[in-house]
Amino acid sequence: MLERLNIRNYRVFNDLKIDRLSRINLIAGKNNSGKTSLLEAIFLLAGGGNAKMALHSHGVGLYLGSKTGETLWKPMFSELDMSRSIEIVGHHKTLGQLTLEISLEQPRTTEISLDRTGGAYSNAYSDAYKTYEWTLVFQYTDPNGQQPKSHIRQKKDAFEIEPIHTDFAFEAMILPSGIGDIREEAQLLGRLRKYKRGQVLLEALRVIEPRLQSIEDNSASGAPMIWGDIGLLELIPLSEMGEGMTRVARLILAIASTPGGVILADEIENGLHHSILPKVWKVVDTAAKQFKTQVFATTHSFECVEAGHKALGAEGFLLHRLEANGTENRCVTYEPEEIDVALRHNLEIR
């Protein structure tokens, strides 16, 4: 479990410090305060120096042919300053201090296309002249002082990663705020059922749909998906039971599939009615304790914070509010009694 975190020169963060983390961490703050960027930074640290993690970072798409490596990676650096390295440092309760440094190497080679006569184009600024060798370098330092390093660079129609086999520091999974992958969720349920733990998801989903008698993963529709029995003549797809059901399923499956690791949930309240949020927090807390999984979740909702406090009690979670003022960032961590006072007086804590 991560206990402390320091992020430098990553996206909106010039230098962000969080001195205290818990099993469940709720991240609040205004738009563009860095909530999603915080989740990304933890995800990158979890990779243990695996440069492939950059392809899963929020906002990094595979824009081959339309963006050079420079413009593709530049938004990762605070104030677009690629001369300074990104540094993400976390103190893990079991593993000790973990450090990831990300830097950008300038290109060593260029590609110049030939014109129709076989000669090189003279205009170096034409679309035919492209640089593909901007290299993102990941250097990881583990508690034993070992420093594995990997690189990722954009080629003309692919990404080149070396080396591709780097051990992860700890398991981590990002849950975006949008729609999930029904095939992947069915596979996660299948894995859970293999170890006779499918009841974990069933009990969690009954919080929203008390009629639910059983769940299963099958390919009756031609593709793997989760189906549920609510007492009708046929099973129905989980996706047809509402966004709240699929959202809770994704959360619990992610927690159960990442024992001892970290779940990073963006806008956790999406698709959930405020009236059931206390129950959702309880099942998330139960699953997190059962699988020893740490949870980081962002929110824009006052009701979500209130529900978490109501469901989990004074010591159940920590609330971290990100604040940005120009190039300065800070994280205000609320003690349990401070959350209680803020909620009772309707203070702005989002």
MIDRENTI-796095 format. One record per residue: residue in one letter; x, y, z of N, C-alpha, C in turn. Coordinates in steps of 0.05 Angstrom, whole numbers, plus 5000, padded with zeros to 4 digits. Each point is the difference from the previous one (the first is absolute). Layout:
% residues N
AXYZXYZXYZ...
***
This chain:
% residues 350
M501749765000498350245000501850255000L499350194983501550254999499350175025E502150115012499550165024500550304995R501850064981500650284993500650024970L499750254990500450034971501150284994N501850024981501150264992500249994969I498850194987499950014970501250274991R502049984983501350254990500050004970N499250234989500150064971498349814983Y497849915011498249834985497450144995R499350054975497650144991499650265016V497950025016499450255014501750035026F501449785007501550015026502950094996N500650235012502850085001501449865023D498749995023501149855023497749955019L498949775000497749925017500949805020K499350055026500649815021497549925014I499749745005497949895016501349845022D499850095025501649895022498649775014R497449954994498649795014497949884981L500249744997498049854984498949775017S497649914992498749795015499149784981R498549805010499049794983498150114978I498250185008498250134981500550305000N500650104976500650294997498150124980L498650215008498250144983501350264992I500350054974501450234989497950204990A500050245011498150214991501650244990G498550194989501350244990498550114975K500550254994498750124977501049884974N498750074978501049914973502850104996N501649834987502850064994501850035024S499149895022501750015024501949765001G499649804982501949784998499049745011K497449965004499049765012500749754983T499450024974500649774982503049974997S501550224999502949994998501249855023L498950035024500949865023499849704997L497749924990499649714995502049904979E500550154979501949924980502849975011A500850195017502749995012500449755016I498049925016500249765016500249754981F498450014979500149784980502749974987L501250224993502750004988502149895020L499850085025501849905021499749705004A497649904998499549725003501449834979G500550124977501349854978502949935005G501250125021502849925006501950054978G499650224985501950074978499349894973N497649884998499149904974498950224983A501550084979499250224983497349964986K499249754998497449954986497750135015M500450065026497950125015499250274989A501850134985499350264988497849994981L499649764987497949984980497249985013H500049935026497549985015499450255016S501850204998499650255015497850164987H498350135017497750154990500850214980G498650004977500650204980502149944980V501449775004502149934981498849804981G499350094976498849824980502149914979L499349824984501849904980499750164974Y501050245001499650184977502349974980L500449774991502249954981499650154974G502150134991499850144975499150295003S498550065022499050275003501450165022K501449865017501550135021502849885002T502050175003502749905005500349935029G502149865007500549935027500150235019E501050234990500250245017497250105009T498250034981497450115007498349795013L500649744997498549795013500749995029W502650035008500849975028500050265015K500250224986500350265013497950065021P497449944996498050065020500449865027M501749795000500549875025501750175019F501450204989501950155016498750275009S500450065025498850255012500950244984E498150184993500650244984501349934973L499749764991501149904975503050034999D501349995024502950045002501349725000M500949924976501249734998502950005009S501150235007502850005009500249905029R497849995014500049905028498749725000S501249825015499049735002497549995018I498249824994497849935017501149825022E499150055025500949825022497549935017I499649755003497849905017501249825022V499650085024501249865023497849915019G499949745006498049905019501349845021H499050025024500949825022497949795005H500849754995498249775002500449865027K497949935013500249895027501749745001T499749844979501549754999502650024984L499950144978502350014981502150215007G499250215014501850225006499750224979Q502250164996499850234982500349904971L498350104983500049944971500250274985T501850014981500450254985500049944970L498550164986499949994970500750274989E502050004982500850244986499549974970I498650194988499349994972501250244986S501649954980501250224985499749954970L500650214985499649994971502750044986E500849814984502450034984499350114972Q501650194991499650114973500749804979P498950034976500449814979502949994990R500949764993502649964988499949984970T497749924989499749974971497550134991T499950064974497550104987499449844975E497650044990499249874975499250224980I501249984976499450204979499149844976S497550044992498849854977501250104974L499949834980500950074973497850124984D500650184981498050114983499649814976R498450074981499349824978502449944982T502050175000502449954983502149845015G499549945025501949845015501950175017G499650274998501750175016498750075027A501650095019498950075026498650274998Y497950035015498650265000501950215012S500050244989501850215010498750155023N497449995002498650155021499949835025A501750065019500249845025497550035017Y498350194994497650045016497549884987S500349864978497749884988499149765015D497649904993498949775014501749754994A501750014980501649774993502449975019Y500650215015502350005018499049955029K500649775011498949935026502249895018T499850075026501749895020498549795016Y501049765002498549795014501649895024E502250125008501749875020499950135027W498050165006499850105028499549775018T501649975021500049765017499350085028L498049875011499250045028501549785016V501550095020501749825016498849985028F499549755008499149945027502349885016Q500750125022502049895018498849975028Y500049755009498749945026502249925020T499650095025501949935021498449865022D500749755005498649855021501450035027P498849905022501250035026502749895003N500849814983502649885001502150154983G499250224988501950154984500249914971Q498549794993500049914972498650214983Q501050044975499050214983499449904971P497949834998499249924973499150234983K500550004974499450224982498749894975S498150144989498849924975499450254983H499649964974499650234982497649944982I498650224993497949974980500450234980R499949934974500350214979497949944978Q499250224988498149984978501449974974K499349794986500949954972497850104981K500449964975498150104980497249895004D499849745006497349885002499849825024A501750045020499949825024501650145022F499749885024501750085023502049785005E502550085005502149815006500750035030I499949775014500550005029502349815006E501850095016502349835008500950075028P500649805018499049734996497149995007I498649804991497149985006499449845025H502049865011499549835023501250145025T498450145014500850145024497949935022D501049915023498149925021498550255011F497449965006498450215011500850045030A500050245009500550055028497749895017F497550054991497749895014497750004979E498049845005497849984981498350255002A499050094977498350244999498149984977M497650115003498050004979498650275000I499850124976498550254997497249944990L498050135013497349984991499150274990P499950054974499150264990497150065007S499250254997497350075008497949914979G500949934976498149924980499149715001I499049904978499049724998502449815000G499649775014502149805001499949814977D501649795002500149794979498649755010I497749944989498349785010501549734997R501749974980501549754996502049975022E501550225006502049985021498749955027E497750125005498649965026499149715002A499149884978499149725001502449825006Q502350074989502449845005500950025029L499850245011500750045028498149845018L497550004993498149845016500749704998G500649914975500849724996502349935017R502050175002502349955017499349995029L498250175009499150015027498549745007R498249924982498549755004501849755000K502250014986501949784999501049945028Y500450215015501049975028497750005020K497649954990497649985017499450255017R500450234987499550255014498050184986G498449884982498050154986497950125018Q499749895023498050105019500650295009V502650074998500850285007498550204983L500049954974498650194982497049985003L498949765003497249975003498950165024E501349985022499150145024500250304997A502150094985500350294996497850104982L499349854979497950094981497250005013R499649835019497449995013499450265016V502050155005499650265013498250184982I500449974974498450164981497649864990E500249744995497849844990499549765019P498350045020499449785020498949754987R498850024977498849764987502149824988L502450094998502149844987500549745014Q499649784986500349735012502749884993S501050054977502649894992501250164976I502549974996501450124977501849804987E500450034974501849824987501250134975D502249904991501350104976499749794978N498850074978499849824977499950154974S500149854978500150124973497549954984A497749995014497549934986499450204977S500950255003499450204980502250024978G501949825002502250004981502650125011A499850155022502350125012499849965031P502349975013499849975030498950245013M498149965018498950225016498849885026I499450185019498849915025497050014998W498749785009497149985000499049975029G497650085005498849975026497349885000D499349875022497349885004498550175021I498050144991498350165019497249885002G499749744993497449875003498350004976L501050094977498549994975500449734986L498749964978500249754985502849954989E501450224995502749984988501950175016L502649944997502150175011500050264983I500950225012500350244984502850115004P501050144979502850115003500150205022L502350005014500450195022499750294989S500950054976499950274989497250104996E498049824999497250074998498750075027M501549965021498950055027500650295009G501350154984500650285007503050055004E500750264997502850085002501149955028G498250035021500949965027501149715005M498549814988500949725003502749954987T500450114976502549954986502350155014R499450235012502150165013500949855025V498149905016500849855024501449744993A499149874979501349754991502950064993R500550214985502750074992501850055024L498950145020501650075024500749755015I498149825005500549765016501849814985L499549964974501749834984502950105000A500350264997502750115000501449955027I498650055022501249965026500849715004A498249824993500549715004502249904981S500450134978502049914981502850135005T500150175020502550145006500749975030P500249755010500549975029502750115007G500050165022502550125009500950244983G498450074980500850224982498450255004V499650154978498850265001497950034978I497650105007497950064981499750304998L499950104975499950284995497450064985A498050105014497350044988499550294995D499650074975499450284993497050055002E499250225014497250075004498449765009I500649915023498849755010497050005002E498850245004497150015003498449994974N501450004977498650004975498149764997G497550064993498049794996498749905026L500750125022498949915026498250225012H497649925007498250195013501050065029H499850255008501150075026498849845023S497649894997498749855022501349745006I501449884980501349745005503050035004L501150254999502950035004501049895026P498650045023501149895025500349694998K498149864988500249714997502349934982V500350154978502349954982502650035014W500350215016502550035015500549775019K497949905012500449775018501049754986V498949944976500949764985502850054989V500750244992502750064991502049965023D499250115024501849975024500349715007T497949845000500149725007501949854981A499650054974501749864980502950095002A500550265005502750105002501549875024K498649965022501249875023500449704995Q498149884987500149714994502449944982F500550174980502149944981502550175004K500050155023502350175007500850194977T497950124988500450184978499650295009Q501850174990499750295006498450134978V498350195007498250134981500550305000F500450104975500150294996497750074981A498350185008497650074984499750304999T499450104976499450294998497050055000T499350245008497150075000499650304997H497750084988499150274999497750045019S499149795013497550005014500250035030F498650215011499850035029498649775012E498049894986498549775011501849755002C501949984982501849775001501850015024V501050235007501650045024498349955024E497750115001498149965023499449715004A499449864978499349715001502449845011G502450064991502349865009500450035030H499750255009500350065029497849855016K497650014990497849875014500449695001A500949894978500249714999502449885014L502350144998502549895010500950115027G498750215009500750105026502550175000A500850085024502150205003502749904989E500649755003502649904991499949844974G497750014986499549834977501550084975F500650264997501350094975501350285005L501750084982501150275001499150154976L499450265005499250184978502350184994H500850014975502250174991498850204980R500450265005499050214982502450124986L500049984973502250124984499350294995E502050175003499750294994502250094982A499350164980502050104981499850315000N502350125001500250294999502350084982G499450044974502150044981501749754997T502550025004501849764998500349865027E498750105021500249885026497749805005N500749775011498049805006500349915029R497849945012500249895027497749815005C500449825018497849825008499450045029V497450065005499150025028498649745008T501249875019498849755010498450055025Y497449934999498250055022500149785021E500450075024499849815022497049935004P499449775011497249915003498250215013E501050135022498350205013499650254982E501950064983499750234982497949944978I500049754991497949924981497250045012D499849915025497450025014499150295002V501850185008499450285003499250124973A501649934979499450114973497349914990L499349755005497449904990497750135016R500350035026497850125016499650294993H502050144991499850284994499850064970N499749784984499850024971502350164987L502449965011502450134989500849874974E501350154982500849904974502549835003I499849744996502249825003500549844975R498650084978500449854975502250134984
***
